[in-house]
Amino acid sequence: GLRLVFASGEALLYAAMQQFNEHIYKHTGTILVNLYGPTEATVDCTGFTCSPWKEAYRYVPIGKPLLNTRAYILSYILVG
């Protein structure tokens, strides 16, 4: 069976992640992973495992750097 689903290319909506976990992860154990990277290069550089959902976020994080990569925050905006 299907064990992993990778979401990449556009921001993963919180509602989509919730629906995936409710309808797919809950019944099959298939894990959803949110990947992020610069669109210009079509390279994923960070990842966040969305299943099971245990955090208190109200958005889907872009995650931590993948193996053998680094992420630099050059500027940020606080989300209220």
Secondary structure, DSSP 8 states (H G I E B T S, - for coil): ---EEEE-SS---HHHHHHHIIIIIHHH--EEEEEE--TTTT---EEEE-SS--S--SS----EE-TT------------
